[in-house]
Amino acid sequence: MWIEKLTDGIIQLDTAIGPRYVQPNLLQRAYLLWTFRNFFSLPQQVLRPRERRLIDRLWSENRFVSLSIAGASDRPVIGRVERRMPTPAEPLPIRKPASSAKPAEQGREAASA
């Protein structure tokens, strides 16, 4: 199992839109295997600064892997990083409130209240 993770392992990142998978290189996989040696899942807050920088670098390099292609779902997951917070380079989109009422109706509702 360790050899499979070392040769083909991927990292699962929990994001606001769901899990994403990234493909580290061999040296990064070896380092991450040591990080996740006792736990399958770790919150980002407990990672060391060097480990956080590695995860952020993998994220920014867009080394994402799709598990929908044939045979990709069999790839071993080295570990999971929980609740990845957005970096300043990738802010969350601002959502505008949806208003279904017309402005004239809103005025009548305010007057009756």
Backbone as JSON Lines, residues from 0, in Angstrom:
{"i":0,"aa":"M","n":[0.81,-1.18,0.0],"ca":[0.0,0.0,0.0],"c":[0.87,1.26,0.0]}
{"i":1,"aa":"W","n":[1.95,1.28,0.78],"ca":[2.83,2.45,0.82],"c":[3.49,2.67,-0.53]}
{"i":2,"aa":"I","n":[3.88,1.59,-1.17],"ca":[4.54,1.71,-2.48],"c":[3.56,2.27,-3.51]}
{"i":3,"aa":"E","n":[2.3,1.81,-3.48],"ca":[1.3,2.33,-4.42],"c":[1.06,3.82,-4.2]}
{"i":4,"aa":"K","n":[1.0,4.24,-2.94],"ca":[0.81,5.66,-2.65],"c":[2.04,6.46,-3.09]}
{"i":5,"aa":"L","n":[3.2,5.89,-2.94],"ca":[4.42,6.59,-3.33],"c":[4.52,6.73,-4.84]}
{"i":6,"aa":"T","n":[4.08,5.74,-5.6],"ca":[4.21,5.8,-7.05],"c":[3.06,6.54,-7.73]}
{"i":7,"aa":"D","n":[1.82,6.38,-7.23],"ca":[0.65,6.96,-7.92],"c":[-0.26,7.76,-7.0]}
{"i":8,"aa":"G","n":[0.15,8.09,-5.8],"ca":[-0.73,8.72,-4.84],"c":[-1.15,10.13,-5.21]}
{"i":9,"aa":"I","n":[-2.35,10.49,-4.75],"ca":[-2.88,11.84,-4.95],"c":[-3.33,12.38,-3.6]}
{"i":10,"aa":"I","n":[-3.51,13.69,-3.53],"ca":[-3.96,14.35,-2.3],"c":[-5.37,14.88,-2.54]}
{"i":11,"aa":"Q","n":[-6.24,14.69,-1.57],"ca":[-7.61,15.21,-1.65],"c":[-7.67,16.51,-0.86]}
{"i":12,"aa":"L","n":[-8.17,17.57,-1.51],"ca":[-8.34,18.87,-0.86],"c":[-9.83,19.15,-0.76]}
{"i":13,"aa":"D","n":[-10.32,19.34,0.47],"ca":[-11.73,19.7,0.66],"c":[-11.88,21.19,0.43]}
{"i":14,"aa":"T","n":[-12.77,21.57,-0.48],"ca":[-13.0,22.97,-0.78],"c":[-14.48,23.27,-0.62]}
{"i":15,"aa":"A","n":[-14.83,24.52,-0.8],"ca":[-16.23,24.92,-0.68],"c":[-17.1,24.3,-1.77]}
{"i":16,"aa":"I","n":[-16.51,23.96,-2.9],"ca":[-17.28,23.39,-4.0],"c":[-17.17,21.87,-4.07]}
{"i":17,"aa":"G","n":[-16.51,21.27,-3.09],"ca":[-16.38,19.82,-3.06],"c":[-14.92,19.39,-3.08]}
{"i":18,"aa":"P","n":[-14.67,18.09,-3.05],"ca":[-13.28,17.62,-3.03],"c":[-12.6,17.82,-4.37]}
{"i":19,"aa":"R","n":[-11.32,18.2,-4.32],"ca":[-10.47,18.32,-5.49],"c":[-9.25,17.44,-5.23]}
{"i":20,"aa":"Y","n":[-8.68,16.89,-6.27],"ca":[-7.55,15.99,-6.16],"c":[-6.37,16.56,-6.92]}
{"i":21,"aa":"V","n":[-5.19,16.54,-6.3],"ca":[-3.98,17.06,-6.94],"c":[-2.94,15.96,-6.99]}
{"i":22,"aa":"Q","n":[-2.08,16.05,-8.01],"ca":[-1.04,15.06,-8.25],"c":[0.33,15.66,-7.89]}
{"i":23,"aa":"P","n":[0.89,15.31,-6.72],"ca":[2.23,15.78,-6.39],"c":[3.29,14.97,-7.14]}
{"i":24,"aa":"N","n":[4.51,15.51,-7.22],"ca":[5.6,14.74,-7.83],"c":[6.13,13.74,-6.81]}
{"i":25,"aa":"L","n":[7.12,12.95,-7.18],"ca":[7.6,11.85,-6.34],"c":[8.12,12.35,-4.99]}
{"i":26,"aa":"L","n":[8.93,13.38,-4.98],"ca":[9.49,13.9,-3.74],"c":[8.38,14.46,-2.84]}
{"i":27,"aa":"Q","n":[7.43,15.16,-3.44],"ca":[6.31,15.7,-2.67],"c":[5.44,14.58,-2.11]}
{"i":28,"aa":"R","n":[5.25,13.52,-2.89],"ca":[4.47,12.37,-2.39],"c":[5.16,11.73,-1.19]}
{"i":29,"aa":"A","n":[6.48,11.59,-1.25],"ca":[7.22,11.0,-0.13],"c":[7.07,11.86,1.12]}
{"i":30,"aa":"Y","n":[7.17,13.17,0.96],"ca":[7.01,14.09,2.1],"c":[5.6,14.02,2.66]}
{"i":31,"aa":"L","n":[4.6,13.98,1.78],"ca":[3.21,13.92,2.24],"c":[2.87,12.57,2.85]}
{"i":32,"aa":"L","n":[3.5,11.51,2.38],"ca":[3.3,10.2,3.02],"c":[3.75,10.25,4.48]}
{"i":33,"aa":"W","n":[4.85,10.93,4.73],"ca":[5.34,11.06,6.1],"c":[4.38,11.93,6.92]}
{"i":34,"aa":"T","n":[3.85,12.98,6.31],"ca":[2.92,13.86,7.01],"c":[1.65,13.12,7.4]}
{"i":35,"aa":"F","n":[1.13,12.29,6.5],"ca":[-0.13,11.58,6.75],"c":[0.11,10.14,7.23]}
{"i":36,"aa":"R","n":[1.25,9.87,7.83],"ca":[1.58,8.5,8.23],"c":[0.64,7.95,9.3]}
{"i":37,"aa":"N","n":[0.11,8.79,10.18],"ca":[-0.76,8.31,11.25],"c":[-2.22,8.69,11.08]}
{"i":38,"aa":"F","n":[-2.51,9.6,10.15],"ca":[-3.87,10.09,9.96],"c":[-4.18,10.12,8.47]}
{"i":39,"aa":"F","n":[-5.42,9.8,8.12],"ca":[-5.83,9.92,6.72],"c":[-6.25,11.35,6.41]}
{"i":40,"aa":"S","n":[-6.82,12.03,7.39],"ca":[-7.36,13.36,7.18],"c":[-6.83,14.31,8.25]}
{"i":41,"aa":"L","n":[-6.37,15.49,7.8],"ca":[-5.86,16.51,8.73],"c":[-6.44,17.86,8.38]}
{"i":42,"aa":"P","n":[-6.81,18.66,9.39],"ca":[-7.23,20.03,9.1],"c":[-6.02,20.86,8.66]}
{"i":43,"aa":"Q","n":[-6.24,21.83,7.82],"ca":[-5.14,22.65,7.33],"c":[-4.47,23.4,8.47]}
{"i":44,"aa":"Q","n":[-5.21,23.72,9.52],"ca":[-4.67,24.49,10.62],"c":[-3.57,23.74,11.38]}
{"i":45,"aa":"V","n":[-3.56,22.41,11.36],"ca":[-2.54,21.67,12.11],"c":[-1.3,21.38,11.29]}
{"i":46,"aa":"L","n":[-1.32,21.7,10.01],"ca":[-0.14,21.48,9.18],"c":[0.93,22.51,9.52]}
{"i":47,"aa":"R","n":[2.18,22.1,9.36],"ca":[3.3,23.02,9.56],"c":[3.32,24.02,8.42]}
{"i":48,"aa":"P","n":[3.97,25.16,8.63],"ca":[4.04,26.16,7.55],"c":[4.61,25.62,6.24]}
{"i":49,"aa":"R","n":[5.6,24.75,6.33],"ca":[6.18,24.17,5.1],"c":[5.15,23.29,4.39]}
{"i":50,"aa":"E","n":[4.38,22.53,5.15],"ca":[3.36,21.67,4.56],"c":[2.24,22.51,3.95]}
{"i":51,"aa":"R","n":[1.87,23.61,4.61],"ca":[0.85,24.51,4.06],"c":[1.33,25.13,2.75]}
{"i":52,"aa":"R","n":[2.6,25.54,2.71],"ca":[3.14,26.11,1.47],"c":[3.12,25.08,0.35]}
{"i":53,"aa":"L","n":[3.42,23.82,0.66],"ca":[3.39,22.76,-0.35],"c":[1.98,22.58,-0.89]}
{"i":54,"aa":"I","n":[1.0,22.54,-0.01],"ca":[-0.4,22.39,-0.45],"c":[-0.81,23.59,-1.29]}
{"i":55,"aa":"D","n":[-0.45,24.79,-0.85],"ca":[-0.78,26.0,-1.62],"c":[-0.1,26.0,-2.98]}
{"i":56,"aa":"R","n":[1.13,25.51,-3.04],"ca":[1.86,25.44,-4.32],"c":[1.19,24.44,-5.26]}
{"i":57,"aa":"L","n":[0.79,23.29,-4.74],"ca":[0.09,22.3,-5.57],"c":[-1.22,22.89,-6.09]}
{"i":58,"aa":"W","n":[-1.91,23.64,-5.23],"ca":[-3.17,24.27,-5.63],"c":[-2.93,25.3,-6.73]}
{"i":59,"aa":"S","n":[-1.93,26.14,-6.56],"ca":[-1.69,27.21,-7.52],"c":[-1.13,26.71,-8.84]}
{"i":60,"aa":"E","n":[-0.47,25.57,-8.84],"ca":[0.08,25.0,-10.07],"c":[-0.98,24.29,-10.9]}
{"i":61,"aa":"N","n":[-2.19,24.2,-10.39],"ca":[-3.31,23.55,-11.09],"c":[-2.96,22.13,-11.52]}
{"i":62,"aa":"R","n":[-2.42,21.35,-10.61],"ca":[-2.08,19.96,-10.89],"c":[-3.24,19.04,-10.51]}
{"i":63,"aa":"F","n":[-4.42,19.44,-10.89],"ca":[-5.61,18.69,-10.52],"c":[-5.75,17.43,-11.36]}
{"i":64,"aa":"V","n":[-6.35,16.42,-10.75],"ca":[-6.57,15.13,-11.39],"c":[-8.07,14.87,-11.41]}
{"i":65,"aa":"S","n":[-8.57,14.43,-12.53],"ca":[-9.98,14.08,-12.64],"c":[-10.13,12.59,-12.34]}
{"i":66,"aa":"L","n":[-11.02,12.25,-11.45],"ca":[-11.26,10.84,-11.12],"c":[-12.34,10.23,-11.99]}
{"i":67,"aa":"S","n":[-12.87,10.99,-12.94],"ca":[-13.94,10.47,-13.78],"c":[-13.4,9.68,-14.97]}
{"i":68,"aa":"I","n":[-12.11,9.8,-15.29],"ca":[-11.57,9.03,-16.41],"c":[-11.36,7.58,-15.98]}
{"i":69,"aa":"A","n":[-11.29,6.7,-16.94],"ca":[-11.19,5.26,-16.67],"c":[-9.92,4.94,-15.88]}
{"i":70,"aa":"G","n":[-10.07,4.21,-14.8],"ca":[-8.94,3.77,-14.0],"c":[-8.46,4.79,-12.98]}
{"i":71,"aa":"A","n":[-8.9,6.03,-13.07],"ca":[-8.42,7.06,-12.15],"c":[-9.01,6.9,-10.76]}
{"i":72,"aa":"S","n":[-10.2,6.31,-10.65],"ca":[-10.81,6.15,-9.33],"c":[-10.07,5.11,-8.49]}
{"i":73,"aa":"D","n":[-9.19,4.33,-9.11],"ca":[-8.41,3.33,-8.38],"c":[-7.13,3.89,-7.79]}
{"i":74,"aa":"R","n":[-6.84,5.16,-8.04],"ca":[-5.61,5.76,-7.55],"c":[-5.67,5.9,-6.03]}
{"i":75,"aa":"P","n":[-4.59,5.56,-5.34],"ca":[-4.6,5.66,-3.88],"c":[-4.51,7.12,-3.43]}
{"i":76,"aa":"V","n":[-5.28,7.45,-2.41],"ca":[-5.27,8.79,-1.83],"c":[-4.31,8.78,-0.64]}
{"i":77,"aa":"I","n":[-3.29,9.62,-0.7],"ca":[-2.3,9.71,0.38],"c":[-2.94,10.27,1.63]}
{"i":78,"aa":"G","n":[-3.75,11.31,1.47],"ca":[-4.4,11.94,2.61],"c":[-5.36,13.01,2.16]}
{"i":79,"aa":"R","n":[-6.07,13.56,3.14],"ca":[-7.06,14.59,2.84],"c":[-6.78,15.81,3.71]}
{"i":80,"aa":"V","n":[-6.78,16.98,3.08],"ca":[-6.63,18.25,3.8],"c":[-8.02,18.83,3.94]}
{"i":81,"aa":"E","n":[-8.47,19.03,5.18],"ca":[-9.83,19.5,5.44],"c":[-9.92,21.01,5.43]}
{"i":82,"aa":"R","n":[-11.05,21.52,4.96],"ca":[-11.41,22.93,5.0],"c":[-10.31,23.85,4.53]}
{"i":83,"aa":"R","n":[-9.93,23.68,3.32],"ca":[-8.9,24.54,2.76],"c":[-9.45,25.95,2.63]}
{"i":84,"aa":"M","n":[-8.81,26.9,3.3],"ca":[-9.26,28.29,3.28],"c":[-8.71,28.97,2.02]}
{"i":85,"aa":"P","n":[-9.47,29.86,1.41],"ca":[-8.97,30.54,0.2],"c":[-7.81,31.47,0.53]}
{"i":86,"aa":"T","n":[-6.86,31.53,-0.36],"ca":[-5.73,32.43,-0.19],"c":[-6.14,33.8,-0.72]}
{"i":87,"aa":"P","n":[-5.39,34.85,-0.4],"ca":[-5.73,36.18,-0.91],"c":[-5.76,36.24,-2.43]}
{"i":88,"aa":"A","n":[-5.04,35.37,-3.11],"ca":[-5.0,35.38,-4.57],"c":[-6.31,34.85,-5.17]}
{"i":89,"aa":"E","n":[-7.07,34.09,-4.4],"ca":[-8.31,33.52,-4.9],"c":[-9.47,33.86,-3.98]}
{"i":90,"aa":"P","n":[-9.99,35.08,-4.04],"ca":[-11.1,35.45,-3.15],"c":[-12.39,34.75,-3.55]}
{"i":91,"aa":"L","n":[-13.26,34.62,-2.57],"ca":[-14.56,34.04,-2.85],"c":[-15.39,35.03,-3.65]}
{"i":92,"aa":"P","n":[-16.21,34.54,-4.57],"ca":[-17.03,35.46,-5.36],"c":[-18.09,36.13,-4.48]}
{"i":93,"aa":"I","n":[-18.37,37.38,-4.79],"ca":[-19.39,38.12,-4.06],"c":[-20.74,37.82,-4.7]}
{"i":94,"aa":"R","n":[-21.67,37.4,-3.87],"ca":[-23.0,37.06,-4.38],"c":[-23.95,38.2,-4.09]}
{"i":95,"aa":"K","n":[-24.72,38.57,-5.1],"ca":[-25.71,39.61,-4.95],"c":[-27.03,38.96,-4.53]}
{"i":96,"aa":"P","n":[-27.78,39.62,-3.64],"ca":[-29.07,39.03,-3.25],"c":[-30.05,39.08,-4.41]}
{"i":97,"aa":"A","n":[-30.8,38.03,-4.55],"ca":[-31.81,37.98,-5.6],"c":[-33.09,38.57,-5.07]}
{"i":98,"aa":"S","n":[-33.64,39.53,-5.8],"ca":[-34.91,40.1,-5.38],"c":[-35.95,39.72,-6.42]}
{"i":99,"aa":"S","n":[-36.99,39.07,-5.96],"ca":[-38.04,38.63,-6.88],"c":[-39.17,39.65,-6.98]}
{"i":100,"aa":"A","n":[-39.27,40.54,-5.99],"ca":[-40.35,41.53,-6.0],"c":[-39.93,42.75,-6.81]}
{"i":101,"aa":"K","n":[-40.9,43.38,-7.46],"ca":[-40.63,44.59,-8.24],"c":[-40.5,45.78,-7.28]}
{"i":102,"aa":"P","n":[-39.79,46.84,-7.67],"ca":[-39.61,47.99,-6.77],"c":[-40.92,48.6,-6.32]}
{"i":103,"aa":"A","n":[-41.97,48.65,-7.15],"ca":[-43.24,49.23,-6.75],"c":[-43.89,48.4,-5.66]}
{"i":104,"aa":"E","n":[-43.75,47.08,-5.75],"ca":[-44.33,46.21,-4.73],"c":[-43.59,46.36,-3.41]}
{"i":105,"aa":"Q","n":[-42.28,46.57,-3.48],"ca":[-41.51,46.75,-2.26],"c":[-41.96,48.01,-1.54]}
{"i":106,"aa":"G","n":[-42.26,49.08,-2.3],"ca":[-42.7,50.32,-1.68],"c":[-44.03,50.15,-0.96]}
{"i":107,"aa":"R","n":[-44.96,49.39,-1.55],"ca":[-46.26,49.14,-0.91],"c":[-46.09,48.3,0.34]}
{"i":108,"aa":"E","n":[-45.16,47.32,0.3],"ca":[-44.95,46.49,1.47],"c":[-44.37,47.32,2.6]}
{"i":109,"aa":"A","n":[-43.46,48.24,2.29],"ca":[-42.87,49.08,3.31],"c":[-43.91,50.02,3.91]}
{"i":110,"aa":"A","n":[-44.83,50.5,3.06],"ca":[-45.84,51.44,3.54],"c":[-46.86,50.74,4.43]}
{"i":111,"aa":"S","n":[-47.15,49.47,4.15],"ca":[-48.16,48.76,4.94],"c":[-47.59,48.26,6.26]}
{"i":112,"aa":"A","n":[-46.29,48.2,6.39],"ca":[-45.66,47.67,7.6],"c":[-45.58,48.65,8.69]}
